[in-house]
């Protein structure tokens, strides 16, 4: 990326949300609490999956990977945002901006594909239960996650690496280095770059996984309707959490990437990003823990063990 006079941009300025110190203080308290809940919720989810042998199943393995991706999302953006809320300059180096940009792109694509894999896991478990242990082996799960990372790199990062744009400005109207916001700094017509983003990022990273999820749940609904009434609620209960997460993530992401960015304001991109970069990583572990019996039981057991340990330590002293 070069400026109009062909000199390299060494730093960018993130405009953020507001210059009002009162508003920034309120936003700091809000985002700080969200970040703490995100770290605690996803960290606890990862620990529970690792510590409880009953959760050593493909579904919880994918859930653990989802928590790791959510931690990457938040840690890449929120600490920087918190620091900028009390900064008057909000300068980020081009290297740090590039790292943030490509990490976000990689995690975005991988999370979309992972949600599709989780839907396929539920499809096999409900529609083909006799073949589940043979189809969803650990080696297959590891390969699926690895392929999702590779596919995300190929679909989300490679196209952006080959984009040739000339930048005239260094002020990004965003709280992070987001691709569409950076493209708006270009001196030239960016319609061709927008078309690449739409065709690759939207079609392959968002639309294709969403179609796979819809097809999987279409088959699940058909199979569940054939089950007697007593077993329907149990079958649907294993899918509700995933459907809520899919609706939350894909809804906000598609709102942001639907159509060329020039057709809507950068402020809309900025506020849409809050939903899937900051709020979604916080809500995901809460949604799964509240709607999943095994996760709730594991959490209660871990809390009981901690209480017993603390009580025994108090008695010894």
Short mmCIF file of the C-alpha atoms (twelve columns), coordinates in Angstrom:
data_MODEL
# 
_entry.id   MODEL 
# 
loop_
_atom_site.group_PDB 
_atom_site.id 
_atom_site.type_symbol 
_atom_site.label_atom_id 
_atom_site.label_alt_id 
_atom_site.label_comp_id 
_atom_site.label_asym_id 
_atom_site.label_seq_id 
_atom_site.Cartn_x 
_atom_site.Cartn_y 
_atom_site.Cartn_z 
_atom_site.pdbx_PDB_model_num 
ATOM 1   C CA . UNK A 1   0.000   0.000   0.000  1 
ATOM 2   C CA . UNK A 2   1.489   3.355   -1.020 1 
ATOM 3   C CA . UNK A 3   0.446   6.977   -0.811 1 
ATOM 4   C CA . UNK A 4   -0.219  9.293   -3.696 1 
ATOM 5   C CA . UNK A 5   3.417   10.353  -3.946 1 
ATOM 6   C CA . UNK A 6   4.503   6.700   -3.736 1 
ATOM 7   C CA . UNK A 7   5.921   6.968   -0.182 1 
ATOM 8   C CA . UNK A 8   5.191   4.105   2.157  1 
ATOM 9   C CA . UNK A 9   2.650   4.735   4.897  1 
ATOM 10  C CA . UNK A 10  4.321   3.894   8.214  1 
ATOM 11  C CA . UNK A 11  1.326   4.517   10.458 1 
ATOM 12  C CA . UNK A 12  -2.423  4.989   10.485 1 
ATOM 13  C CA . UNK A 13  -4.787  6.934   12.715 1 
ATOM 14  C CA . UNK A 14  -7.839  5.095   14.048 1 
ATOM 15  C CA . UNK A 15  -10.666 7.602   14.513 1 
ATOM 16  C CA . UNK A 16  -12.637 5.301   16.833 1 
ATOM 17  C CA . UNK A 17  -16.051 6.325   18.128 1 
ATOM 18  C CA . UNK A 18  -15.827 9.722   19.774 1 
ATOM 19  C CA . UNK A 19  -13.487 12.441  21.040 1 
ATOM 20  C CA . UNK A 20  -15.713 13.199  24.035 1 
ATOM 21  C CA . UNK A 21  -13.857 11.994  27.177 1 
ATOM 22  C CA . UNK A 22  -17.135 11.248  28.980 1 
ATOM 23  C CA . UNK A 23  -18.378 9.058   26.137 1 
ATOM 24  C CA . UNK A 24  -14.983 7.346   25.906 1 
ATOM 25  C CA . UNK A 25  -14.969 6.656   29.648 1 
ATOM 26  C CA . UNK A 26  -18.403 5.059   29.419 1 
ATOM 27  C CA . UNK A 27  -17.314 3.003   26.398 1 
ATOM 28  C CA . UNK A 28  -14.173 1.922   28.240 1 
ATOM 29  C CA . UNK A 29  -16.206 0.568   31.173 1 
ATOM 30  C CA . UNK A 30  -18.593 -1.196  28.771 1 
ATOM 31  C CA . UNK A 31  -15.957 -2.792  26.536 1 
ATOM 32  C CA . UNK A 32  -13.668 -3.647  29.457 1 
ATOM 33  C CA . UNK A 33  -16.442 -5.589  31.190 1 
ATOM 34  C CA . UNK A 34  -17.350 -7.303  27.911 1 
ATOM 35  C CA . UNK A 35  -13.710 -8.298  27.406 1 
ATOM 36  C CA . UNK A 36  -13.424 -9.715  30.935 1 
ATOM 37  C CA . UNK A 37  -16.599 -11.776 30.445 1 
ATOM 38  C CA . UNK A 38  -15.312 -12.935 27.034 1 
ATOM 39  C CA . UNK A 39  -11.960 -14.093 28.435 1 
ATOM 40  C CA . UNK A 40  -13.580 -15.773 31.450 1 
ATOM 41  C CA . UNK A 41  -16.398 -17.437 29.479 1 
ATOM 42  C CA . UNK A 42  -14.298 -18.793 26.632 1 
ATOM 43  C CA . UNK A 43  -11.414 -19.733 28.922 1 
ATOM 44  C CA . UNK A 44  -13.794 -21.613 31.194 1 
ATOM 45  C CA . UNK A 45  -15.358 -23.380 28.207 1 
ATOM 46  C CA . UNK A 46  -11.931 -24.548 26.993 1 
ATOM 47  C CA . UNK A 47  -10.955 -25.754 30.479 1 
ATOM 48  C CA . UNK A 48  -14.210 -27.667 30.944 1 
ATOM 49  C CA . UNK A 49  -13.815 -29.456 27.605 1 
ATOM 50  C CA . UNK A 50  -10.227 -30.426 28.413 1 
ATOM 51  C CA . UNK A 51  -10.831 -31.477 32.038 1 
ATOM 52  C CA . UNK A 52  -14.066 -33.460 31.668 1 
ATOM 53  C CA . UNK A 53  -13.748 -36.793 29.773 1 
ATOM 54  C CA . UNK A 54  -17.526 -36.744 29.184 1 
ATOM 55  C CA . UNK A 55  -17.032 -33.722 26.918 1 
ATOM 56  C CA . UNK A 56  -14.369 -35.401 24.788 1 
ATOM 57  C CA . UNK A 57  -16.694 -35.574 21.819 1 
ATOM 58  C CA . UNK A 58  -16.502 -33.989 18.353 1 
ATOM 59  C CA . UNK A 59  -19.248 -31.492 19.149 1 
ATOM 60  C CA . UNK A 60  -17.348 -30.125 22.159 1 
ATOM 61  C CA . UNK A 61  -14.048 -30.267 20.304 1 
ATOM 62  C CA . UNK A 62  -15.521 -27.906 17.706 1 
ATOM 63  C CA . UNK A 63  -16.951 -25.789 20.517 1 
ATOM 64  C CA . UNK A 64  -13.475 -25.575 22.057 1 
ATOM 65  C CA . UNK A 65  -12.013 -24.425 18.726 1 
ATOM 66  C CA . UNK A 66  -14.811 -21.829 18.481 1 
ATOM 67  C CA . UNK A 67  -13.823 -20.480 21.898 1 
ATOM 68  C CA . UNK A 68  -10.172 -20.253 20.811 1 
ATOM 69  C CA . UNK A 69  -11.189 -18.309 17.685 1 
ATOM 70  C CA . UNK A 70  -13.365 -15.984 19.772 1 
ATOM 71  C CA . UNK A 71  -10.430 -15.313 22.098 1 
ATOM 72  C CA . UNK A 72  -8.313  -14.450 19.049 1 
ATOM 73  C CA . UNK A 73  -11.034 -12.095 17.821 1 
ATOM 74  C CA . UNK A 74  -11.277 -10.208 21.102 1 
ATOM 75  C CA . UNK A 75  -7.594  -10.146 21.975 1 
ATOM 76  C CA . UNK A 76  -6.691  -8.815  18.529 1 
ATOM 77  C CA . UNK A 77  -9.067  -5.849  18.730 1 
ATOM 78  C CA . UNK A 78  -10.399 -5.030  22.218 1 
ATOM 79  C CA . UNK A 79  -7.141  -4.269  24.135 1 
ATOM 80  C CA . UNK A 80  -6.143  -1.853  21.381 1 
ATOM 81  C CA . UNK A 81  -9.621  -0.297  21.455 1 
ATOM 82  C CA . UNK A 82  -9.455  0.135   25.247 1 
ATOM 83  C CA . UNK A 83  -6.073  1.854   24.993 1 
ATOM 84  C CA . UNK A 84  -7.275  4.168   22.204 1 
ATOM 85  C CA . UNK A 85  -10.295 5.302   24.212 1 
ATOM 86  C CA . UNK A 86  -7.927  7.245   26.508 1 
ATOM 87  C CA . UNK A 87  -5.512  8.291   23.770 1 
ATOM 88  C CA . UNK A 88  -5.604  11.531  21.810 1 
ATOM 89  C CA . UNK A 89  -3.477  10.253  18.917 1 
ATOM 90  C CA . UNK A 90  -4.700  6.674   18.342 1 
ATOM 91  C CA . UNK A 91  -1.793  5.912   16.042 1 
ATOM 92  C CA . UNK A 92  -1.159  2.333   14.926 1 
ATOM 93  C CA . UNK A 93  1.891   1.269   12.910 1 
ATOM 94  C CA . UNK A 94  1.399   -0.190  9.462  1 
ATOM 95  C CA . UNK A 95  2.862   -3.512  10.662 1 
ATOM 96  C CA . UNK A 96  0.495   -3.751  13.636 1 
ATOM 97  C CA . UNK A 97  -2.382  -2.697  11.394 1 
ATOM 98  C CA . UNK A 98  -1.505  -5.416  8.889  1 
ATOM 99  C CA . UNK A 99  -1.281  -8.093  11.594 1 
ATOM 100 C CA . UNK A 100 -4.654  -7.054  13.012 1 
ATOM 101 C CA . UNK A 101 -6.214  -7.002  9.553  1 
ATOM 102 C CA . UNK A 102 -5.022  -10.468 8.516  1 
ATOM 103 C CA . UNK A 103 -5.757  -12.110 11.882 1 
ATOM 104 C CA . UNK A 104 -9.325  -10.812 11.713 1 
ATOM 105 C CA . UNK A 105 -9.732  -12.011 8.121  1 
ATOM 106 C CA . UNK A 106 -8.350  -15.455 8.991  1 
ATOM 107 C CA . UNK A 107 -10.559 -15.846 12.066 1 
ATOM 108 C CA . UNK A 108 -13.642 -14.595 10.197 1 
ATOM 109 C CA . UNK A 109 -13.324 -17.184 7.455  1 
ATOM 110 C CA . UNK A 110 -12.379 -19.990 9.819  1 
ATOM 111 C CA . UNK A 111 -15.295 -19.286 12.162 1 
ATOM 112 C CA . UNK A 112 -17.804 -19.338 9.297  1 
ATOM 113 C CA . UNK A 113 -16.471 -22.698 8.105  1 
ATOM 114 C CA . UNK A 114 -16.348 -24.036 11.665 1 
ATOM 115 C CA . UNK A 115 -20.027 -23.222 12.197 1 
ATOM 116 C CA . UNK A 116 -20.760 -25.202 9.012  1 
ATOM 117 C CA . UNK A 117 -18.727 -28.142 10.381 1 
ATOM 118 C CA . UNK A 118 -20.694 -27.995 13.632 1 
ATOM 119 C CA . UNK A 119 -23.944 -28.139 11.646 1 
ATOM 120 C CA . UNK A 120 -22.627 -31.162 9.717  1 
ATOM 121 C CA . UNK A 121 -21.701 -32.808 13.039 1 
ATOM 122 C CA . UNK A 122 -25.278 -32.374 14.280 1 
ATOM 123 C CA . UNK A 123 -26.609 -33.707 10.954 1 
ATOM 124 C CA . UNK A 124 -24.589 -36.924 11.267 1 
ATOM 125 C CA . UNK A 125 -25.462 -37.315 14.965 1 
ATOM 126 C CA . UNK A 126 -29.228 -36.959 14.401 1 
ATOM 127 C CA . UNK A 127 -29.765 -38.246 10.858 1 
ATOM 128 C CA . UNK A 128 -27.094 -40.975 10.769 1 
ATOM 129 C CA . UNK A 129 -26.597 -41.943 14.438 1 
ATOM 130 C CA . UNK A 130 -25.419 -45.507 13.680 1 
ATOM 131 C CA . UNK A 131 -22.558 -44.176 11.542 1 
ATOM 132 C CA . UNK A 132 -21.625 -41.239 13.789 1 
ATOM 133 C CA . UNK A 133 -18.659 -42.873 15.536 1 
ATOM 134 C CA . UNK A 134 -17.300 -44.102 12.195 1 
ATOM 135 C CA . UNK A 135 -17.779 -40.814 10.332 1 
ATOM 136 C CA . UNK A 136 -16.804 -38.270 12.999 1 
ATOM 137 C CA . UNK A 137 -13.531 -39.803 14.168 1 
ATOM 138 C CA . UNK A 138 -10.897 -37.681 15.902 1 
ATOM 139 C CA . UNK A 139 -8.612  -37.784 12.876 1 
ATOM 140 C CA . UNK A 140 -11.462 -36.547 10.683 1 
ATOM 141 C CA . UNK A 141 -12.210 -33.717 13.142 1 
ATOM 142 C CA . UNK A 142 -8.564  -32.623 13.212 1 
ATOM 143 C CA . UNK A 143 -8.398  -32.670 9.415  1 
ATOM 144 C CA . UNK A 144 -11.638 -30.685 9.123  1 
ATOM 145 C CA . UNK A 145 -10.321 -27.933 11.406 1 
ATOM 146 C CA . UNK A 146 -6.980  -27.847 9.568  1 
ATOM 147 C CA . UNK A 147 -8.746  -27.628 6.204  1 
ATOM 148 C CA . UNK A 148 -10.952 -24.801 7.479  1 
ATOM 149 C CA . UNK A 149 -7.826  -22.832 8.451  1 
ATOM 150 C CA . UNK A 150 -6.225  -23.461 5.057  1 
ATOM 151 C CA . UNK A 151 -9.438  -22.609 3.197  1 
ATOM 152 C CA . UNK A 152 -9.837  -19.418 5.242  1 
ATOM 153 C CA . UNK A 153 -6.301  -18.371 4.343  1 
ATOM 154 C CA . UNK A 154 -6.875  -19.118 0.655  1 
ATOM 155 C CA . UNK A 155 -10.264 -17.365 0.459  1 
ATOM 156 C CA . UNK A 156 -9.830  -14.398 2.808  1 
ATOM 157 C CA . UNK A 157 -6.150  -13.483 3.016  1 
ATOM 158 C CA . UNK A 158 -4.691  -14.338 -0.404 1 
ATOM 159 C CA . UNK A 159 -7.086  -12.061 -2.380 1 
ATOM 160 C CA . UNK A 160 -6.226  -9.110  -0.136 1 
ATOM 161 C CA . UNK A 161 -2.474  -9.757  -0.552 1 
ATOM 162 C CA . UNK A 162 -2.775  -9.374  -4.319 1 
ATOM 163 C CA . UNK A 163 -4.770  -6.139  -4.182 1 
ATOM 164 C CA . UNK A 164 -2.844  -3.214  -5.658 1 
ATOM 165 C CA . UNK A 165 -4.183  0.004   -4.146 1 
ATOM 166 C CA . UNK A 166 -2.735  3.478   -3.729 1 
ATOM 167 C CA . UNK A 167 -3.568  5.172   -0.427 1 
ATOM 168 C CA . UNK A 168 -3.941  8.947   -0.162 1 
ATOM 169 C CA . UNK A 169 -4.993  9.175   3.476  1 
ATOM 170 C CA . UNK A 170 -4.011  7.523   6.745  1 
ATOM 171 C CA . UNK A 171 -7.110  8.215   8.876  1 
ATOM 172 C CA . UNK A 172 -9.242  5.070   9.255  1 
ATOM 173 C CA . UNK A 173 -12.838 5.730   10.297 1 
ATOM 174 C CA . UNK A 174 -12.945 2.625   12.463 1 
ATOM 175 C CA . UNK A 175 -11.763 1.295   15.825 1 
ATOM 176 C CA . UNK A 176 -9.653  -1.400  14.120 1 
ATOM 177 C CA . UNK A 177 -7.883  -2.070  10.830 1 
ATOM 178 C CA . UNK A 178 -10.790 -3.454  8.839  1 
ATOM 179 C CA . UNK A 179 -10.355 -4.181  5.127  1 
ATOM 180 C CA . UNK A 180 -13.339 -2.241  3.795  1 
ATOM 181 C CA . UNK A 181 -12.436 0.812   5.892  1 
ATOM 182 C CA . UNK A 182 -8.832  0.736   4.622  1 
ATOM 183 C CA . UNK A 183 -9.983  0.462   1.006  1 
ATOM 184 C CA . UNK A 184 -11.798 3.771   1.438  1 
ATOM 185 C CA . UNK A 185 -8.412  5.452   1.895  1 
ATOM 186 C CA . UNK A 186 -7.567  4.662   -1.729 1 
ATOM 187 C CA . UNK A 187 -6.950  7.426   -4.262 1 
ATOM 188 C CA . UNK A 188 -8.302  5.325   -7.111 1 
ATOM 189 C CA . UNK A 189 -11.572 3.630   -7.974 1 
ATOM 190 C CA . UNK A 190 -11.998 0.647   -5.642 1 
ATOM 191 C CA . UNK A 191 -14.998 -0.956  -7.363 1 
ATOM 192 C CA . UNK A 192 -12.876 -3.846  -8.678 1 
ATOM 193 C CA . UNK A 193 -11.471 -4.483  -5.188 1 
ATOM 194 C CA . UNK A 194 -14.977 -4.359  -3.753 1 
ATOM 195 C CA . UNK A 195 -16.049 -6.931  -6.325 1 
ATOM 196 C CA . UNK A 196 -13.209 -9.233  -5.263 1 
ATOM 197 C CA . UNK A 197 -14.223 -8.880  -1.603 1 
ATOM 198 C CA . UNK A 198 -17.844 -9.555  -2.442 1 
ATOM 199 C CA . UNK A 199 -17.212 -12.549 -4.707 1 
ATOM 200 C CA . UNK A 200 -14.609 -14.219 -2.495 1 
ATOM 201 C CA . UNK A 201 -15.301 -13.197 1.095  1 
ATOM 202 C CA . UNK A 202 -19.080 -13.057 0.826  1 
ATOM 203 C CA . UNK A 203 -19.829 -15.915 -1.544 1 
ATOM 204 C CA . UNK A 204 -17.254 -18.445 -0.331 1 
ATOM 205 C CA . UNK A 205 -16.729 -17.423 3.315  1 
ATOM 206 C CA . UNK A 206 -20.299 -16.473 4.208  1 
ATOM 207 C CA . UNK A 207 -22.857 -17.660 1.673  1 
ATOM 208 C CA . UNK A 208 -21.439 -21.155 1.023  1 
ATOM 209 C CA . UNK A 209 -21.128 -22.082 4.740  1 
ATOM 210 C CA . UNK A 210 -24.592 -20.645 5.374  1 
ATOM 211 C CA . UNK A 211 -26.066 -22.775 2.556  1 
ATOM 212 C CA . UNK A 212 -24.386 -25.872 4.030  1 
ATOM 213 C CA . UNK A 213 -25.829 -25.019 7.446  1 
ATOM 214 C CA . UNK A 214 -29.330 -24.528 6.018  1 
ATOM 215 C CA . UNK A 215 -29.143 -27.829 4.091  1 
ATOM 216 C CA . UNK A 216 -27.885 -29.676 7.194  1 
ATOM 217 C CA . UNK A 217 -30.673 -28.325 9.372  1 
ATOM 218 C CA . UNK A 218 -33.230 -28.954 6.654  1 
ATOM 219 C CA . UNK A 219 -32.276 -32.641 6.764  1 
ATOM 220 C CA . UNK A 220 -32.283 -32.538 10.577 1 
ATOM 221 C CA . UNK A 221 -35.809 -31.098 10.689 1 
ATOM 222 C CA . UNK A 222 -37.077 -33.785 8.297  1 
ATOM 223 C CA . UNK A 223 -35.495 -36.513 10.432 1 
ATOM 224 C CA . UNK A 224 -36.709 -35.061 13.735 1 
ATOM 225 C CA . UNK A 225 -40.285 -34.794 12.485 1 
ATOM 226 C CA . UNK A 226 -40.221 -38.563 11.968 1 
ATOM 227 C CA . UNK A 227 -39.320 -39.091 15.624 1 
ATOM 228 C CA . UNK A 228 -42.030 -39.567 18.223 1 
ATOM 229 C CA . UNK A 229 -43.046 -36.443 20.110 1 
ATOM 230 C CA . UNK A 230 -41.187 -37.510 23.264 1 
ATOM 231 C CA . UNK A 231 -37.816 -37.496 21.495 1 
ATOM 232 C CA . UNK A 232 -38.241 -34.380 19.383 1 
ATOM 233 C CA . UNK A 233 -37.455 -31.851 22.108 1 
ATOM 234 C CA . UNK A 234 -34.249 -33.685 23.036 1 
ATOM 235 C CA . UNK A 235 -33.108 -33.771 19.404 1 
ATOM 236 C CA . UNK A 236 -33.890 -30.100 18.857 1 
ATOM 237 C CA . UNK A 237 -32.253 -29.082 22.151 1 
ATOM 238 C CA . UNK A 238 -28.835 -30.127 20.823 1 
ATOM 239 C CA . UNK A 239 -29.254 -27.712 17.899 1 
ATOM 240 C CA . UNK A 240 -30.830 -24.591 19.394 1 
ATOM 241 C CA . UNK A 241 -27.575 -23.143 20.770 1 
ATOM 242 C CA . UNK A 242 -25.820 -23.562 17.459 1 
ATOM 243 C CA . UNK A 243 -28.702 -21.978 15.542 1 
ATOM 244 C CA . UNK A 244 -28.679 -18.932 17.830 1 
ATOM 245 C CA . UNK A 245 -24.907 -18.507 17.345 1 
ATOM 246 C CA . UNK A 246 -25.281 -18.897 13.566 1 
ATOM 247 C CA . UNK A 247 -28.061 -16.291 13.430 1 
ATOM 248 C CA . UNK A 248 -26.054 -13.841 15.550 1 
ATOM 249 C CA . UNK A 249 -22.782 -14.202 13.643 1 
ATOM 250 C CA . UNK A 250 -23.989 -14.561 10.063 1 
ATOM 251 C CA . UNK A 251 -26.675 -11.904 10.477 1 
ATOM 252 C CA . UNK A 252 -24.238 -9.151  11.453 1 
ATOM 253 C CA . UNK A 253 -21.439 -10.302 9.115  1 
ATOM 254 C CA . UNK A 254 -23.756 -10.444 6.084  1 
ATOM 255 C CA . UNK A 255 -25.124 -7.003  6.959  1 
ATOM 256 C CA . UNK A 256 -21.592 -5.659  6.711  1 
ATOM 257 C CA . UNK A 257 -20.483 -7.430  3.540  1 
ATOM 258 C CA . UNK A 258 -23.758 -7.362  1.604  1 
ATOM 259 C CA . UNK A 259 -22.970 -5.242  -1.394 1 
ATOM 260 C CA . UNK A 260 -20.181 -2.769  -2.187 1 
ATOM 261 C CA . UNK A 261 -19.023 -0.787  0.824  1 
ATOM 262 C CA . UNK A 262 -19.475 2.513   -0.954 1 
ATOM 263 C CA . UNK A 263 -23.236 2.045   -0.837 1 
ATOM 264 C CA . UNK A 264 -23.380 2.482   2.921  1 
ATOM 265 C CA . UNK A 265 -21.501 4.514   5.483  1 
ATOM 266 C CA . UNK A 266 -18.317 3.501   7.248  1 
ATOM 267 C CA . UNK A 267 -20.112 4.186   10.535 1 
ATOM 268 C CA . UNK A 268 -22.467 1.319   9.714  1 
ATOM 269 C CA . UNK A 269 -19.474 -0.963  9.161  1 
ATOM 270 C CA . UNK A 270 -17.993 0.188   12.452 1 
ATOM 271 C CA . UNK A 271 -21.086 -0.500  14.519 1 
ATOM 272 C CA . UNK A 272 -21.787 -3.790  12.731 1 
ATOM 273 C CA . UNK A 273 -18.256 -4.877  13.628 1 
ATOM 274 C CA . UNK A 274 -19.067 -4.451  17.323 1 
ATOM 275 C CA . UNK A 275 -21.640 -7.230  17.042 1 
ATOM 276 C CA . UNK A 276 -19.467 -9.952  15.551 1 
ATOM 277 C CA . UNK A 277 -16.024 -8.905  16.827 1 
ATOM 278 C CA . UNK A 278 -16.873 -7.880  20.417 1 
ATOM 279 C CA . UNK A 279 -20.371 -9.041  21.389 1 
ATOM 280 C CA . UNK A 280 -20.501 -12.405 19.608 1 
ATOM 281 C CA . UNK A 281 -17.316 -13.792 21.294 1 
ATOM 282 C CA . UNK A 282 -18.814 -12.872 24.669 1 
ATOM 283 C CA . UNK A 283 -22.250 -14.362 23.981 1 
ATOM 284 C CA . UNK A 284 -21.165 -17.651 22.362 1 
ATOM 285 C CA . UNK A 285 -19.997 -19.453 25.552 1 
ATOM 286 C CA . UNK A 286 -22.994 -18.073 27.451 1 
ATOM 287 C CA . UNK A 287 -25.415 -19.373 24.812 1 
ATOM 288 C CA . UNK A 288 -23.860 -22.845 24.767 1 
ATOM 289 C CA . UNK A 289 -23.555 -23.096 28.547 1 
ATOM 290 C CA . UNK A 290 -27.141 -22.014 29.215 1 
ATOM 291 C CA . UNK A 291 -28.705 -24.354 26.620 1 
ATOM 292 C CA . UNK A 292 -26.490 -27.427 27.032 1 
ATOM 293 C CA . UNK A 293 -27.165 -29.890 29.844 1 
ATOM 294 C CA . UNK A 294 -23.723 -31.535 29.772 1 
ATOM 295 C CA . UNK A 295 -21.914 -28.195 29.894 1 
ATOM 296 C CA . UNK A 296 -24.050 -27.019 32.822 1 
ATOM 297 C CA . UNK A 297 -23.445 -30.268 34.707 1 
ATOM 298 C CA . UNK A 298 -19.700 -30.030 34.106 1 
ATOM 299 C CA . UNK A 299 -19.683 -26.441 35.322 1 
ATOM 300 C CA . UNK A 300 -21.586 -27.381 38.491 1 
ATOM 301 C CA . UNK A 301 -19.160 -30.247 39.178 1 
ATOM 302 C CA . UNK A 302 -16.131 -27.978 38.730 1 
ATOM 303 C CA . UNK A 303 -17.651 -25.351 41.030 1 
ATOM 304 C CA . UNK A 304 -18.381 -28.035 43.639 1 
ATOM 305 C CA . UNK A 305 -14.790 -29.294 43.449 1 
ATOM 306 C CA . UNK A 306 -13.491 -25.762 43.883 1 
ATOM 307 C CA . UNK A 307 -15.766 -25.181 46.880 1 
ATOM 308 C CA . UNK A 308 -14.626 -28.443 48.496 1 
ATOM 309 C CA . UNK A 309 -10.980 -27.540 47.891 1 
ATOM 310 C CA . UNK A 310 -11.389 -24.054 49.356 1 
ATOM 311 C CA . UNK A 311 -13.338 -25.397 52.339 1 
ATOM 312 C CA . UNK A 312 -10.674 -28.044 53.072 1 
ATOM 313 C CA . UNK A 313 -7.936  -25.393 52.886 1 
ATOM 314 C CA . UNK A 314 -9.844  -23.205 55.310 1 
ATOM 315 C CA . UNK A 315 -10.176 -26.095 57.768 1 
ATOM 316 C CA . UNK A 316 -6.455  -26.884 57.645 1 
ATOM 317 C CA . UNK A 317 -5.683  -23.280 58.542 1 
# 
